[in-house]
Amino acid sequence: MNGARRVAVLGLGRSGVAAARLALKHGREVFASESADDVRARDAAAVVHAAGGDAETGGHTVSEIARCDLVVVSPGIPLSAPVLQDPGVRALPLVSELEFAYRHLNRPVIAVTGTNGKTTTTMMVTHLLTESGVEAVAAGNIGRALSDVAMQEQAPAWVVVEASSYQLAAIHRFRPDVGVVTNLAPDHLDRYANVEAYFADKRRLFENADADSVWVLNGDDPAVLDLAGTARGRRLIFRVAGPLDAGTDGAHVQEDGLLVFRIGGHVLPLLESDALPLLGAHNRANALAAALAAYAVLEAVPPLAEALRTFRVPPHRLEPLGERGGVAWINDSKATNLASTRVALRSMDRPTVLLLGGRHKGEPYTGLLPDLGRVRGVVAFGEARHLIETQLREYVSVRRVDGSLEEVVRAASDLARPGDAVLLSPACSSFDMFRDYEARGDAFRKLVQGETDTPAAAGAEGGA
């Protein structure tokens, strides 16, 4: 790859633009190609042009792509995309933006993957390292492209990467120094043929493992342990549902609620569960995973406890927005699959009006039934609204909204009673109505600001 003179970059989202700029910085010719032709796409193409590259929008010119020596794919483009099936393009080496950036990074990496909890855990690891005096930045699927970090003249000491299955699908040399798997559940079945194919891309995290690798794994999730298989390296296990097995290094939650490390047979206290500024048992798991990843760098426990106390949550993950008339409003827009929504529902301690909908991702909504006990009613919206109504109306009151998010909020206000919570935890992608889950959550927050008269409690979070 280092000898590639001409690089094709497919997709001009954040990571695609960063990959194009990185390639140009290293003296490559760049041809960037984007199927969309909206304002965002044209603005991105203008950035590539300004940096000295060539870019097109509104489709992929296969003949130009086939003239390149390397194809870099953005995570939004599946490997089954028609442009990648052309014989001339298929003959070229292909890598993900994650892989392309990693080859230019020359810094140790902590990679965090899993179905849920990736963003929270990634941000928490970065916070723990930074508060302990280690320069670290978060990148990857979390918001800042890894290629952007690779362009820095003064790179940080450590890079904490949120790695999605899409990004891992086209790696070759990517080898994290520390790898974290938060959990596994069915997801992205609108893009993958089956769960096994989705898990297979996650498994690529371990592809280049060696004796120096460190793996932080969820011991409460057998699928995670199966995913790691016999990969080489040291294992640190975290559990919240019970103690660690004898002889296992890692961290767990004791019956009294104390989070503890157990390393080499020695028990080292971390902090009380109640001291975490996060909602839900799942966030205790995220905290243990993050603390173990930071421990793999620091080889010390004491600095981590205070750093965990000062962590502040990212938005859109069980984010309290305030109250009005005794009704709490909660933004969990990041919940784009059933597993995330089930986690959110388990975190509720009061009757709940659940806002469910968006673009369907392939799982039946009856998968929520075990966790609907506190749900007073469901407001179904977006493209999936008819399917949600059909699948759930036998079990719970469902109000279908055919209009905007504003109408969804109005319907929720009508259903909710004092003492209830209104929870936006959609279990769907946002792409029917919004650019991404963040835009959906921001729109919800803005609407809800007109519904609340009490400030949100600081620091509560979840959804992962």
C-alpha beads as a LAMMPS data file, in Angstrom:
LAMMPS data file: protein, C-alpha beads

464 atoms
463 bonds

1 atom types
1 bond types

-500.0 500.0 xlo xhi
-500.0 500.0 ylo yhi
-500.0 500.0 zlo zhi

Masses

1 110.0

Atoms # bond

1 1 1 0.000 0.000 0.000
2 1 1 2.812 2.394 0.792
3 1 1 3.782 2.232 -2.892
4 1 1 0.294 3.162 -4.127
5 1 1 0.569 6.249 -6.316
6 1 1 -3.137 6.812 -6.916
7 1 1 -5.730 6.167 -4.207
8 1 1 -9.472 5.885 -4.702
9 1 1 -11.569 6.937 -1.707
10 1 1 -15.177 5.757 -1.803
11 1 1 -17.590 7.773 0.297
12 1 1 -17.153 11.400 1.312
13 1 1 -18.387 11.371 4.845
14 1 1 -16.139 12.465 7.694
15 1 1 -13.806 9.474 7.430
16 1 1 -13.641 9.551 3.626
17 1 1 -12.620 13.202 3.511
18 1 1 -9.998 12.584 6.200
19 1 1 -8.601 9.576 4.314
20 1 1 -8.363 11.627 1.122
21 1 1 -6.501 14.402 2.916
22 1 1 -4.167 11.876 4.562
23 1 1 -3.357 10.290 1.209
24 1 1 -2.669 13.689 -0.321
25 1 1 -0.423 14.630 2.582
26 1 1 1.686 11.561 1.825
27 1 1 2.076 12.470 -1.826
28 1 1 -0.572 10.247 -3.384
29 1 1 -2.934 11.229 -6.148
30 1 1 -6.522 10.958 -4.954
31 1 1 -9.764 10.249 -6.730
32 1 1 -12.663 10.516 -4.278
33 1 1 -16.107 9.301 -5.269
34 1 1 -19.475 9.861 -3.581
35 1 1 -22.862 8.562 -4.739
36 1 1 -24.850 11.377 -3.141
37 1 1 -25.123 14.802 -4.718
38 1 1 -26.513 16.956 -1.964
39 1 1 -25.017 20.064 -0.344
40 1 1 -23.048 18.020 2.182
41 1 1 -21.522 15.838 -0.544
42 1 1 -20.585 18.786 -2.725
43 1 1 -19.022 20.599 0.235
44 1 1 -16.966 17.488 1.029
45 1 1 -15.822 17.227 -2.578
46 1 1 -14.780 20.882 -2.439
47 1 1 -12.563 20.103 0.575
48 1 1 -10.818 17.348 -1.390
49 1 1 -10.374 19.642 -4.405
50 1 1 -8.916 22.380 -2.198
51 1 1 -6.392 19.908 -0.798
52 1 1 -5.237 18.978 -4.312
53 1 1 -7.301 15.905 -5.085
54 1 1 -9.997 15.013 -7.599
55 1 1 -13.533 14.284 -6.428
56 1 1 -16.915 13.489 -7.904
57 1 1 -20.449 13.387 -6.512
58 1 1 -23.665 11.876 -7.804
59 1 1 -22.253 8.448 -8.683
60 1 1 -19.122 6.346 -9.071
61 1 1 -17.093 6.480 -12.283
62 1 1 -15.827 2.912 -12.307
63 1 1 -13.229 3.506 -15.014
64 1 1 -11.533 6.203 -12.899
65 1 1 -11.595 4.049 -9.774
66 1 1 -10.105 1.111 -11.695
67 1 1 -7.136 3.322 -12.685
68 1 1 -6.105 3.562 -9.031
69 1 1 -3.653 1.365 -7.120
70 1 1 -5.669 1.156 -3.898
71 1 1 -9.299 1.547 -2.812
72 1 1 -10.134 3.007 0.606
73 1 1 -13.764 2.432 1.600
74 1 1 -15.697 4.533 4.075
75 1 1 -17.731 2.595 6.671
76 1 1 -20.996 3.673 5.062
77 1 1 -20.255 1.637 1.935
78 1 1 -20.855 -2.125 2.273
79 1 1 -18.377 -4.448 0.620
80 1 1 -21.312 -5.797 -1.395
81 1 1 -21.895 -2.401 -3.058
82 1 1 -22.224 -2.628 -6.864
83 1 1 -19.253 -0.334 -7.466
84 1 1 -17.011 -2.824 -5.645
85 1 1 -18.250 -5.738 -7.773
86 1 1 -16.896 -4.335 -11.037
87 1 1 -14.068 -6.641 -12.227
88 1 1 -11.622 -3.766 -12.627
89 1 1 -12.295 -2.512 -9.108
90 1 1 -12.348 -6.000 -7.572
91 1 1 -8.819 -6.549 -8.861
92 1 1 -7.502 -3.704 -6.692
93 1 1 -6.347 -4.012 -3.074
94 1 1 -9.055 -2.666 -0.773
95 1 1 -8.833 -1.402 2.815
96 1 1 -11.102 0.371 5.269
97 1 1 -10.379 3.920 6.336
98 1 1 -9.456 2.474 9.741
99 1 1 -6.774 0.287 8.180
100 1 1 -5.488 3.084 5.922
101 1 1 -5.110 5.463 8.872
102 1 1 -3.531 2.818 11.110
103 1 1 -0.730 2.262 8.598
104 1 1 0.191 5.943 8.915
105 1 1 -0.324 6.285 12.653
106 1 1 2.755 4.824 14.373
107 1 1 1.146 5.106 17.811
108 1 1 -0.201 2.464 20.216
109 1 1 -3.918 1.848 19.901
110 1 1 -6.716 0.753 22.215
111 1 1 -9.604 -0.510 20.077
112 1 1 -13.128 -0.796 21.486
113 1 1 -15.776 -2.816 19.684
114 1 1 -18.998 -4.638 20.513
115 1 1 -22.678 -4.108 19.783
116 1 1 -23.470 -1.599 22.531
117 1 1 -21.364 0.522 24.864
118 1 1 -18.585 1.293 22.391
119 1 1 -18.838 5.071 22.505
120 1 1 -19.259 5.331 26.266
121 1 1 -16.367 2.953 26.887
122 1 1 -14.136 4.683 24.338
123 1 1 -14.744 8.079 25.904
124 1 1 -14.265 6.673 29.380
125 1 1 -10.918 5.032 28.517
126 1 1 -9.725 8.316 27.013
127 1 1 -10.819 10.214 30.117
128 1 1 -9.143 7.737 32.498
129 1 1 -5.832 7.938 30.651
130 1 1 -5.916 11.713 30.328
131 1 1 -6.785 12.209 34.002
132 1 1 -3.929 9.830 34.902
133 1 1 -1.409 11.944 32.997
134 1 1 -1.274 9.984 29.731
135 1 1 -1.981 11.954 26.564
136 1 1 -4.793 10.185 24.694
137 1 1 -7.447 11.016 22.091
138 1 1 -10.619 9.241 21.003
139 1 1 -11.174 8.533 17.318
140 1 1 -12.754 6.145 14.844
141 1 1 -16.487 5.560 14.813
142 1 1 -16.882 7.960 17.736
143 1 1 -16.740 11.150 15.689
144 1 1 -13.144 11.992 14.810
145 1 1 -11.766 9.951 11.932
146 1 1 -8.590 8.017 12.671
147 1 1 -7.096 9.464 9.474
148 1 1 -7.449 12.914 11.022
149 1 1 -5.362 11.805 14.019
150 1 1 -2.792 10.234 11.702
151 1 1 -2.299 13.635 10.040
152 1 1 -1.241 15.343 13.258
153 1 1 2.364 16.475 13.389
154 1 1 2.454 15.690 17.135
155 1 1 0.407 12.545 17.618
156 1 1 -0.818 11.669 21.129
157 1 1 0.855 8.975 23.203
158 1 1 -2.202 6.686 22.854
159 1 1 -5.179 6.579 20.495
160 1 1 -8.463 5.072 21.692
161 1 1 -10.430 3.860 18.677
162 1 1 -14.100 2.982 18.538
163 1 1 -14.160 0.281 15.855
164 1 1 -17.435 -0.723 14.212
165 1 1 -17.964 -3.973 12.345
166 1 1 -18.054 -1.970 9.110
167 1 1 -14.571 -0.610 9.783
168 1 1 -13.169 -3.987 10.815
169 1 1 -14.524 -5.682 7.684
170 1 1 -11.615 -4.535 5.505
171 1 1 -8.576 -4.574 7.786
172 1 1 -5.356 -6.443 7.055
173 1 1 -2.631 -5.268 9.424
174 1 1 -4.678 -3.473 12.089
175 1 1 -3.533 -4.779 15.474
176 1 1 -4.591 -2.950 18.619
177 1 1 -2.222 -3.089 21.566
178 1 1 -5.313 -3.369 23.755
179 1 1 -8.644 -4.638 22.419
180 1 1 -11.983 -4.337 24.226
181 1 1 -15.217 -6.182 23.384
182 1 1 -18.143 -4.761 25.347
183 1 1 -20.870 -7.258 24.380
184 1 1 -22.495 -8.900 21.367
185 1 1 -26.102 -8.955 20.167
186 1 1 -27.849 -9.072 16.777
187 1 1 -27.511 -5.774 14.917
188 1 1 -27.236 -4.309 11.406
189 1 1 -29.337 -7.114 9.934
190 1 1 -30.336 -4.627 7.251
191 1 1 -26.739 -4.852 6.013
192 1 1 -25.618 -8.349 7.038
193 1 1 -27.160 -11.569 5.745
194 1 1 -27.261 -13.002 9.269
195 1 1 -25.884 -12.598 12.783
196 1 1 -22.963 -14.896 12.018
197 1 1 -21.749 -12.565 9.255
198 1 1 -21.972 -9.591 11.619
199 1 1 -20.025 -11.439 14.312
200 1 1 -17.434 -12.528 11.725
201 1 1 -16.496 -8.908 11.027
202 1 1 -16.221 -8.241 14.761
203 1 1 -13.938 -11.277 15.072
204 1 1 -11.420 -9.642 12.768
205 1 1 -10.329 -7.522 15.739
206 1 1 -8.288 -10.573 16.845
207 1 1 -6.873 -11.348 13.405
208 1 1 -3.355 -10.063 14.052
209 1 1 -3.112 -10.908 17.759
210 1 1 0.309 -11.730 19.156
211 1 1 1.830 -12.501 22.551
212 1 1 1.906 -8.795 23.483
213 1 1 -1.798 -8.210 22.806
214 1 1 -4.118 -7.480 25.736
215 1 1 -7.818 -8.361 25.445
216 1 1 -10.480 -6.918 27.759
217 1 1 -13.524 -9.189 27.448
218 1 1 -17.042 -9.352 28.846
219 1 1 -17.136 -12.472 30.993
220 1 1 -20.929 -12.233 31.332
221 1 1 -21.346 -12.669 27.566
222 1 1 -20.423 -16.148 26.259
223 1 1 -20.566 -14.854 22.684
224 1 1 -17.730 -12.426 23.452
225 1 1 -15.539 -15.185 24.872
226 1 1 -16.350 -17.362 21.844
227 1 1 -15.460 -14.473 19.547
228 1 1 -11.976 -14.212 21.069
229 1 1 -11.479 -17.943 20.660
230 1 1 -7.829 -18.908 21.010
231 1 1 -6.407 -15.503 20.047
232 1 1 -2.931 -14.964 21.458
233 1 1 -2.289 -12.453 24.237
234 1 1 -3.240 -11.653 27.821
235 1 1 -6.899 -11.631 28.882
236 1 1 -8.549 -9.360 31.413
237 1 1 -12.173 -10.299 32.122
238 1 1 -14.909 -8.029 33.487
239 1 1 -18.168 -9.183 35.067
240 1 1 -21.117 -7.526 36.783
241 1 1 -23.342 -10.608 37.136
242 1 1 -21.049 -12.551 39.431
243 1 1 -17.471 -13.066 40.624
244 1 1 -14.547 -13.909 38.381
245 1 1 -13.556 -17.522 37.960
246 1 1 -10.649 -18.698 40.106
247 1 1 -7.293 -17.701 38.668
248 1 1 -8.786 -15.125 36.292
249 1 1 -7.388 -11.595 36.168
250 1 1 -9.860 -8.772 35.668
251 1 1 -12.540 -6.806 37.481
252 1 1 -16.029 -7.434 38.806
253 1 1 -18.797 -6.046 41.022
254 1 1 -19.030 -7.551 44.493
255 1 1 -22.360 -8.332 46.150
256 1 1 -21.978 -5.197 48.278
257 1 1 -21.752 -3.055 45.112
258 1 1 -18.014 -2.409 45.277
259 1 1 -16.169 -2.436 41.946
260 1 1 -12.889 -4.301 42.413
261 1 1 -9.883 -5.433 40.433
262 1 1 -8.426 -8.903 40.922
263 1 1 -4.915 -9.124 39.550
264 1 1 -2.560 -12.004 40.329
265 1 1 -4.825 -13.147 43.141
266 1 1 -4.831 -9.728 44.824
267 1 1 -8.135 -7.870 45.278
268 1 1 -7.815 -4.128 44.717
269 1 1 -10.859 -1.906 45.442
270 1 1 -11.852 0.599 42.780
271 1 1 -15.015 2.439 43.917
272 1 1 -18.630 1.971 44.961
273 1 1 -21.210 1.479 42.219
274 1 1 -23.184 4.436 43.561
275 1 1 -20.178 6.688 42.985
276 1 1 -20.366 6.190 39.203
277 1 1 -22.023 9.182 37.488
278 1 1 -23.908 6.790 35.170
279 1 1 -27.307 5.108 35.062
280 1 1 -27.766 1.352 34.763
281 1 1 -25.953 -1.914 35.391
282 1 1 -24.670 -1.891 31.818
283 1 1 -22.634 1.215 32.648
284 1 1 -20.963 -0.598 35.520
285 1 1 -19.813 -3.066 32.882
286 1 1 -18.621 -0.186 30.675
287 1 1 -16.736 1.314 33.629
288 1 1 -14.999 -1.982 34.419
289 1 1 -14.055 -2.470 30.777
290 1 1 -12.652 1.054 30.528
291 1 1 -10.757 0.740 33.823
292 1 1 -9.150 -2.531 32.716
293 1 1 -8.118 -1.036 29.376
294 1 1 -6.548 1.941 31.166
295 1 1 -4.901 -0.417 33.660
296 1 1 -3.283 -2.266 30.746
297 1 1 -1.505 1.010 29.932
298 1 1 -0.859 2.331 33.444
299 1 1 -0.310 -0.930 35.375
300 1 1 -1.805 0.949 38.341
301 1 1 -5.266 1.112 39.928
302 1 1 -5.305 4.115 42.339
303 1 1 -5.579 6.917 39.726
304 1 1 -8.604 5.281 38.108
305 1 1 -11.150 5.617 40.907
306 1 1 -11.156 9.425 41.033
307 1 1 -11.077 9.636 37.232
308 1 1 -14.211 7.463 37.049
309 1 1 -15.977 9.794 39.502
310 1 1 -15.304 12.798 37.271
311 1 1 -16.357 11.205 33.977
312 1 1 -19.190 13.041 32.266
313 1 1 -21.510 11.276 29.904
314 1 1 -21.800 11.789 26.154
315 1 1 -25.186 12.995 24.903
316 1 1 -27.917 10.778 23.446
317 1 1 -27.289 7.879 25.850
318 1 1 -29.979 7.870 28.548
319 1 1 -29.423 11.619 28.746
320 1 1 -31.866 13.229 31.218
321 1 1 -33.375 16.368 29.716
322 1 1 -35.383 17.558 32.702
323 1 1 -38.958 17.343 34.020
324 1 1 -42.323 19.005 33.558
325 1 1 -45.360 18.253 35.643
326 1 1 -43.558 15.346 37.240
327 1 1 -42.697 13.713 33.881
328 1 1 -39.004 13.027 33.165
329 1 1 -37.775 13.288 29.560
330 1 1 -34.829 11.102 28.517
331 1 1 -32.854 11.162 25.263
332 1 1 -31.473 7.753 24.275
333 1 1 -31.279 8.395 20.531
334 1 1 -28.057 6.356 20.314
335 1 1 -30.170 3.215 20.896
336 1 1 -30.355 2.123 17.264
337 1 1 -30.991 -1.575 17.925
338 1 1 -33.215 -3.698 20.138
339 1 1 -30.399 -4.654 22.507
340 1 1 -29.742 -0.983 23.333
341 1 1 -33.413 -0.259 23.893
342 1 1 -33.765 -3.278 26.171
343 1 1 -30.831 -1.992 28.229
344 1 1 -32.483 1.424 28.472
345 1 1 -35.803 -0.070 29.573
346 1 1 -34.065 -2.053 32.312
347 1 1 -32.642 1.232 33.608
348 1 1 -36.087 2.797 34.076
349 1 1 -37.413 2.968 37.645
350 1 1 -40.811 4.516 36.837
351 1 1 -43.670 3.963 34.349
352 1 1 -42.427 4.802 30.865
353 1 1 -43.780 6.103 27.581
354 1 1 -41.453 4.615 24.981
355 1 1 -40.767 6.424 21.691
356 1 1 -39.922 3.728 19.181
357 1 1 -39.217 4.071 15.468
358 1 1 -37.070 5.110 12.554
359 1 1 -35.673 2.905 9.794
360 1 1 -36.157 -0.807 10.476
361 1 1 -32.937 -2.813 10.955
362 1 1 -34.258 -6.352 10.633
363 1 1 -35.107 -7.549 14.162
364 1 1 -38.709 -8.200 15.303
365 1 1 -39.892 -5.703 17.896
366 1 1 -41.393 -8.536 19.915
367 1 1 -37.819 -8.946 21.134
368 1 1 -38.645 -6.082 23.521
369 1 1 -41.455 -7.973 25.249
370 1 1 -39.418 -9.196 28.264
371 1 1 -38.621 -5.568 29.139
372 1 1 -41.969 -3.858 28.541
373 1 1 -43.224 -4.381 32.098
374 1 1 -42.899 -0.688 33.045
375 1 1 -43.997 0.630 29.648
376 1 1 -47.331 2.480 29.868
377 1 1 -47.483 2.951 26.114
378 1 1 -45.466 3.059 22.910
379 1 1 -45.419 5.923 20.430
380 1 1 -44.455 4.433 17.054
381 1 1 -43.004 6.752 14.410
382 1 1 -40.872 6.838 11.280
383 1 1 -40.674 4.252 8.510
384 1 1 -40.996 1.384 10.986
385 1 1 -44.155 2.712 12.649
386 1 1 -46.603 0.322 10.937
387 1 1 -44.414 -2.689 11.676
388 1 1 -43.990 -1.655 15.328
389 1 1 -47.726 -1.175 15.695
390 1 1 -48.512 -4.544 14.096
391 1 1 -45.995 -6.463 16.190
392 1 1 -46.630 -4.841 19.597
393 1 1 -50.270 -3.746 19.760
394 1 1 -51.332 -7.139 21.150
395 1 1 -49.057 -6.635 24.160
396 1 1 -48.971 -2.898 24.894
397 1 1 -50.879 0.237 23.994
398 1 1 -49.392 1.649 20.774
399 1 1 -50.094 5.097 19.340
400 1 1 -48.880 5.468 15.757
401 1 1 -47.715 8.906 14.638
402 1 1 -47.514 9.454 10.890
403 1 1 -45.941 12.888 11.078
404 1 1 -42.925 14.720 12.439
405 1 1 -40.906 14.316 15.618
406 1 1 -42.759 17.326 16.978
407 1 1 -45.997 15.342 16.698
408 1 1 -44.272 12.398 18.408
409 1 1 -43.351 14.619 21.366
410 1 1 -46.901 15.955 21.499
411 1 1 -48.321 12.417 21.540
412 1 1 -45.929 11.443 24.334
413 1 1 -47.020 14.468 26.373
414 1 1 -50.635 13.366 26.029
415 1 1 -49.875 9.816 27.199
416 1 1 -47.525 10.565 30.090
417 1 1 -48.772 11.049 33.665
418 1 1 -47.015 12.631 36.676
419 1 1 -44.329 10.253 37.900
420 1 1 -43.744 8.812 34.392
421 1 1 -40.720 9.001 32.117
422 1 1 -40.796 9.676 28.382
423 1 1 -37.943 7.719 26.826
424 1 1 -36.694 8.215 23.270
425 1 1 -34.962 4.876 22.692
426 1 1 -35.872 4.148 19.081
427 1 1 -34.342 0.670 18.391
428 1 1 -34.021 1.848 14.775
429 1 1 -31.592 3.833 12.685
430 1 1 -32.349 7.506 12.122
431 1 1 -31.869 7.650 8.373
432 1 1 -35.545 7.885 7.467
433 1 1 -35.881 11.336 9.038
434 1 1 -32.420 12.499 10.150
435 1 1 -28.782 12.534 9.100
436 1 1 -27.748 10.402 12.072
437 1 1 -28.745 9.523 15.628
438 1 1 -27.093 12.720 16.901
439 1 1 -29.282 14.917 14.691
440 1 1 -32.330 12.968 15.899
441 1 1 -31.314 13.391 19.533
442 1 1 -30.544 17.082 19.077
443 1 1 -33.950 17.658 17.489
444 1 1 -35.628 15.792 20.349
445 1 1 -33.733 17.819 22.939
446 1 1 -34.718 21.078 21.268
447 1 1 -38.380 20.074 21.202
448 1 1 -38.320 18.832 24.776
449 1 1 -36.792 22.061 26.039
450 1 1 -40.229 23.515 25.484
451 1 1 -41.746 20.711 27.564
452 1 1 -39.477 20.814 30.654
453 1 1 -39.185 23.229 33.524
454 1 1 -36.547 21.445 35.632
455 1 1 -32.860 21.146 34.614
456 1 1 -31.486 17.710 33.852
457 1 1 -29.520 15.878 36.526
458 1 1 -25.837 16.073 35.692
459 1 1 -23.919 12.983 34.784
460 1 1 -26.594 10.321 34.200
461 1 1 -26.157 8.251 31.085
462 1 1 -26.560 4.885 29.432
463 1 1 -27.966 3.357 26.266
464 1 1 -24.505 2.591 24.928

Bonds

1 1 1 2
2 1 2 3
3 1 3 4
4 1 4 5
5 1 5 6
6 1 6 7
7 1 7 8
8 1 8 9
9 1 9 10
10 1 10 11
11 1 11 12
12 1 12 13
13 1 13 14
14 1 14 15
15 1 15 16
16 1 16 17
17 1 17 18
18 1 18 19
19 1 19 20
20 1 20 21
21 1 21 22
22 1 22 23
23 1 23 24
24 1 24 25
25 1 25 26
26 1 26 27
27 1 27 28
28 1 28 29
29 1 29 30
30 1 30 31
31 1 31 32
32 1 32 33
33 1 33 34
34 1 34 35
35 1 35 36
36 1 36 37
37 1 37 38
38 1 38 39
39 1 39 40
40 1 40 41
41 1 41 42
42 1 42 43
43 1 43 44
44 1 44 45
45 1 45 46
46 1 46 47
47 1 47 48
48 1 48 49
49 1 49 50
50 1 50 51
51 1 51 52
52 1 52 53
53 1 53 54
54 1 54 55
55 1 55 56
56 1 56 57
57 1 57 58
58 1 58 59
59 1 59 60
60 1 60 61
61 1 61 62
62 1 62 63
63 1 63 64
64 1 64 65
65 1 65 66
66 1 66 67
67 1 67 68
68 1 68 69
69 1 69 70
70 1 70 71
71 1 71 72
72 1 72 73
73 1 73 74
74 1 74 75
75 1 75 76
76 1 76 77
77 1 77 78
78 1 78 79
79 1 79 80
80 1 80 81
81 1 81 82
82 1 82 83
83 1 83 84
84 1 84 85
85 1 85 86
86 1 86 87
87 1 87 88
88 1 88 89
89 1 89 90
90 1 90 91
91 1 91 92
92 1 92 93
93 1 93 94
94 1 94 95
95 1 95 96
96 1 96 97
97 1 97 98
98 1 98 99
99 1 99 100
100 1 100 101
101 1 101 102
102 1 102 103
103 1 103 104
104 1 104 105
105 1 105 106
106 1 106 107
107 1 107 108
108 1 108 109
109 1 109 110
110 1 110 111
111 1 111 112
112 1 112 113
113 1 113 114
114 1 114 115
115 1 115 116
116 1 116 117
117 1 117 118
118 1 118 119
119 1 119 120
120 1 120 121
121 1 121 122
122 1 122 123
123 1 123 124
124 1 124 125
125 1 125 126
126 1 126 127
127 1 127 128
128 1 128 129
129 1 129 130
130 1 130 131
131 1 131 132
132 1 132 133
133 1 133 134
134 1 134 135
135 1 135 136
136 1 136 137
137 1 137 138
138 1 138 139
139 1 139 140
140 1 140 141
141 1 141 142
142 1 142 143
143 1 143 144
144 1 144 145
145 1 145 146
146 1 146 147
147 1 147 148
148 1 148 149
149 1 149 150
150 1 150 151
151 1 151 152
152 1 152 153
153 1 153 154
154 1 154 155
155 1 155 156
156 1 156 157
157 1 157 158
158 1 158 159
159 1 159 160
160 1 160 161
161 1 161 162
162 1 162 163
163 1 163 164
164 1 164 165
165 1 165 166
166 1 166 167
167 1 167 168
168 1 168 169
169 1 169 170
170 1 170 171
171 1 171 172
172 1 172 173
173 1 173 174
174 1 174 175
175 1 175 176
176 1 176 177
177 1 177 178
178 1 178 179
179 1 179 180
180 1 180 181
181 1 181 182
182 1 182 183
183 1 183 184
184 1 184 185
185 1 185 186
186 1 186 187
187 1 187 188
188 1 188 189
189 1 189 190
190 1 190 191
191 1 191 192
192 1 192 193
193 1 193 194
194 1 194 195
195 1 195 196
196 1 196 197
197 1 197 198
198 1 198 199
199 1 199 200
200 1 200 201
201 1 201 202
202 1 202 203
203 1 203 204
204 1 204 205
205 1 205 206
206 1 206 207
207 1 207 208
208 1 208 209
209 1 209 210
210 1 210 211
211 1 211 212
212 1 212 213
213 1 213 214
214 1 214 215
215 1 215 216
216 1 216 217
217 1 217 218
218 1 218 219
219 1 219 220
220 1 220 221
221 1 221 222
222 1 222 223
223 1 223 224
224 1 224 225
225 1 225 226
226 1 226 227
227 1 227 228
228 1 228 229
229 1 229 230
230 1 230 231
231 1 231 232
232 1 232 233
233 1 233 234
234 1 234 235
235 1 235 236
236 1 236 237
237 1 237 238
238 1 238 239
239 1 239 240
240 1 240 241
241 1 241 242
242 1 242 243
243 1 243 244
244 1 244 245
245 1 245 246
246 1 246 247
247 1 247 248
248 1 248 249
249 1 249 250
250 1 250 251
251 1 251 252
252 1 252 253
253 1 253 254
254 1 254 255
255 1 255 256
256 1 256 257
257 1 257 258
258 1 258 259
259 1 259 260
260 1 260 261
261 1 261 262
262 1 262 263
263 1 263 264
264 1 264 265
265 1 265 266
266 1 266 267
267 1 267 268
268 1 268 269
269 1 269 270
270 1 270 271
271 1 271 272
272 1 272 273
273 1 273 274
274 1 274 275
275 1 275 276
276 1 276 277
277 1 277 278
278 1 278 279
279 1 279 280
280 1 280 281
281 1 281 282
282 1 282 283
283 1 283 284
284 1 284 285
285 1 285 286
286 1 286 287
287 1 287 288
288 1 288 289
289 1 289 290
290 1 290 291
291 1 291 292
292 1 292 293
293 1 293 294
294 1 294 295
295 1 295 296
296 1 296 297
297 1 297 298
298 1 298 299
299 1 299 300
300 1 300 301
301 1 301 302
302 1 302 303
303 1 303 304
304 1 304 305
305 1 305 306
306 1 306 307
307 1 307 308
308 1 308 309
309 1 309 310
310 1 310 311
311 1 311 312
312 1 312 313
313 1 313 314
314 1 314 315
315 1 315 316
316 1 316 317
317 1 317 318
318 1 318 319
319 1 319 320
320 1 320 321
321 1 321 322
322 1 322 323
323 1 323 324
324 1 324 325
325 1 325 326
326 1 326 327
327 1 327 328
328 1 328 329
329 1 329 330
330 1 330 331
331 1 331 332
332 1 332 333
333 1 333 334
334 1 334 335
335 1 335 336
336 1 336 337
337 1 337 338
338 1 338 339
339 1 339 340
340 1 340 341
341 1 341 342
342 1 342 343
343 1 343 344
344 1 344 345
345 1 345 346
346 1 346 347
347 1 347 348
348 1 348 349
349 1 349 350
350 1 350 351
351 1 351 352
352 1 352 353
353 1 353 354
354 1 354 355
355 1 355 356
356 1 356 357
357 1 357 358
358 1 358 359
359 1 359 360
360 1 360 361
361 1 361 362
362 1 362 363
363 1 363 364
364 1 364 365
365 1 365 366
366 1 366 367
367 1 367 368
368 1 368 369
369 1 369 370
370 1 370 371
371 1 371 372
372 1 372 373
373 1 373 374
374 1 374 375
375 1 375 376
376 1 376 377
377 1 377 378
378 1 378 379
379 1 379 380
380 1 380 381
381 1 381 382
382 1 382 383
383 1 383 384
384 1 384 385
385 1 385 386
386 1 386 387
387 1 387 388
388 1 388 389
389 1 389 390
390 1 390 391
391 1 391 392
392 1 392 393
393 1 393 394
394 1 394 395
395 1 395 396
396 1 396 397
397 1 397 398
398 1 398 399
399 1 399 400
400 1 400 401
401 1 401 402
402 1 402 403
403 1 403 404
404 1 404 405
405 1 405 406
406 1 406 407
407 1 407 408
408 1 408 409
409 1 409 410
410 1 410 411
411 1 411 412
412 1 412 413
413 1 413 414
414 1 414 415
415 1 415 416
416 1 416 417
417 1 417 418
418 1 418 419
419 1 419 420
420 1 420 421
421 1 421 422
422 1 422 423
423 1 423 424
424 1 424 425
425 1 425 426
426 1 426 427
427 1 427 428
428 1 428 429
429 1 429 430
430 1 430 431
431 1 431 432
432 1 432 433
433 1 433 434
434 1 434 435
435 1 435 436
436 1 436 437
437 1 437 438
438 1 438 439
439 1 439 440
440 1 440 441
441 1 441 442
442 1 442 443
443 1 443 444
444 1 444 445
445 1 445 446
446 1 446 447
447 1 447 448
448 1 448 449
449 1 449 450
450 1 450 451
451 1 451 452
452 1 452 453
453 1 453 454
454 1 454 455
455 1 455 456
456 1 456 457
457 1 457 458
458 1 458 459
459 1 459 460
460 1 460 461
461 1 461 462
462 1 462 463
463 1 463 464
